Amino acid sequence: MAMQKTAAVGIAVAVAGIMMLTSVLALLQSNRTFSNTGSITTVNVGAYQDSGCTQVLSTIDWGNVVPGSSSSRTIYVKNTGNAPISLNMTVNTWNPSNAANYMNLTWNQESTVLNVGNSVATLMVLSVSASVTGITSFSFNATITGTQV
C-alpha cells in the first residue's frame, strides 16, 4: 500500500512537472526576422542622407526588423523651393498589401514649416506589430511633400 502511494505521488509530481514545463514553454515567444526596404519620393523638397544635404536619399534600407520592435533612421529634409513650405508625409503602395496592417512609418516633422533653403533632421520610425505573420519581406513608398504656406 505504501509503495502504491509512493508511485502515485511520483506520477503526480511528474505530471505536475510536465504541466509546468508546458506552461513555461507556452510563454516563450518566437520571432521571425525579415528583410525589407522602402523608398522616399519628395515634392517641393529634397531628402538627403547627410546633414550637409549633399547626398540625395532615394531609398531607406531598414535592414532586418523583428516583430514587436521599431527601427529608426535619421534623414535630412530641405526646402529647395522659393517659398516657405509645410511638410507632410504619406505612406502607400505596401507590398504585400497586408503589411500596412502590421507596420507603420512615422516621422517627427509633420506640419513643420521650413523656410527657403533651410533643412531639418528628421527621425523616421518604422514600427512592426508583434502579431505580424506570413510576411518575410516587404516594401512601401513614402512621399514627403512641401506645401507652400
C-alpha positions in Angstrom: 0.0 0.0 0.0 2.8 2.4 0.9 4.5 1.6 -2.4 1.3 2.4 -4.3 1.1 5.8 -2.6 4.7 6.5 -3.4 4.2 5.6 -7.0 1.0 7.7 -7.2 2.8 10.7 -5.6 5.7 10.2 -8.0 3.3 10.1 -11.0 1.5 13.2 -9.7 4.8 15.1 -9.3 5.9 14.0 -12.8 2.6 15.2 -14.3 2.8 18.5 -12.4 6.4 19.0 -13.7 5.3 18.3 -17.3 2.4 20.7 -16.9 4.7 23.4 -15.5 7.2 22.9 -18.3 4.5 23.1 -20.9 3.3 26.4 -19.3 6.8 27.8 -19.3 7.3 26.8 -23.0 4.0 28.4 -23.9 5.2 31.7 -22.5 8.3 31.7 -24.7 8.0 33.7 -27.8 9.5 33.0 -31.2 10.4 35.8 -33.5 11.0 35.9 -37.2 13.4 38.4 -38.7 12.7 39.6 -42.3 14.4 41.9 -44.7 12.7 44.9 -46.2 13.3 48.2 -48.0 11.4 51.5 -48.5 11.7 54.3 -51.0 11.3 58.1 -50.5 9.8 60.4 -53.0 9.7 64.2 -52.5 7.6 67.0 -53.8 8.9 70.6 -53.5 11.6 69.4 -51.1 14.8 67.4 -51.1 15.6 64.4 -48.9 19.2 63.7 -48.1 21.4 61.1 -46.3 23.7 63.7 -44.7 23.3 66.9 -42.7 25.1 69.0 -45.4 22.3 67.9 -47.9 24.8 66.7 -50.5 23.9 63.0 -50.7 20.4 62.6 -52.2 18.3 60.0 -50.5 16.0 57.8 -52.6 15.8 54.6 -50.5 15.8 53.7 -46.9 17.0 50.2 -46.2 15.5 49.2 -42.9 17.7 46.1 -42.7 16.2 43.3 -40.6 13.4 44.2 -38.3 11.9 42.0 -35.6 8.2 41.7 -34.9 7.2 43.8 -31.9 10.0 46.2 -32.4 10.7 49.6 -34.1 13.6 50.8 -36.1 14.6 54.4 -36.7 16.7 56.3 -39.3 17.6 60.0 -39.5 17.3 61.7 -42.8 17.5 65.4 -43.7 14.7 67.3 -45.5 15.5 70.6 -47.2 13.2 73.3 -48.7 14.6 73.5 -52.3 11.9 75.9 -53.5 11.5 79.6 -53.3 8.8 80.0 -50.6 8.2 78.6 -47.1 6.6 75.2 -47.0 4.7 73.0 -44.6 5.9 69.3 -44.5 3.6 66.3 -44.9 4.4 62.6 -45.4 2.2 59.9 -46.8 2.9 56.2 -47.0 1.4 53.9 -49.6 2.0 51.0 -52.1 2.7 48.4 -49.4 3.9 45.1 -50.8 2.4 42.8 -49.7 -0.7 44.9 -49.2 -1.5 43.4 -45.8 1.9 44.7 -44.5 0.1 48.0 -43.8 -1.9 46.1 -41.2 1.2 45.3 -39.2 3.7 48.1 -39.9 3.6 51.8 -39.5 6.1 54.5 -40.7 6.0 57.8 -38.7 8.2 60.8 -38.5 8.7 63.9 -36.3 8.3 66.7 -38.8 4.6 66.6 -39.8 3.3 70.1 -40.4 6.8 71.6 -39.7 7.2 74.9 -41.6 10.5 75.0 -43.4 11.9 78.3 -44.8 13.6 78.6 -48.2 17.0 76.9 -48.2 16.6 75.5 -44.6 16.9 71.9 -43.8 15.8 69.8 -40.8 17.0 66.5 -39.3 14.1 64.1 -39.5 13.6 61.0 -37.5 11.8 58.2 -39.4 10.5 55.3 -37.3 9.2 52.0 -38.7 7.2 50.1 -36.1 6.3 46.4 -36.6 3.5 44.7 -34.7 4.3 41.7 -32.6 1.4 39.9 -34.3 2.8 40.1 -37.8 2.6 36.7 -39.6 3.3 35.4 -43.0 5.4 38.4 -44.2 9.1 37.6 -44.9 9.9 40.8 -46.9 8.1 44.0 -47.8 8.4 47.3 -49.5 6.4 50.6 -49.5 6.7 54.1 -50.7 6.8 57.2 -48.6 6.2 60.6 -50.1 7.3 63.8 -48.4 5.5 66.9 -49.7 6.2 70.5 -49.1 3.1 72.7 -49.4 3.6 76.4 -49.8 2.3 78.4 -46.8 
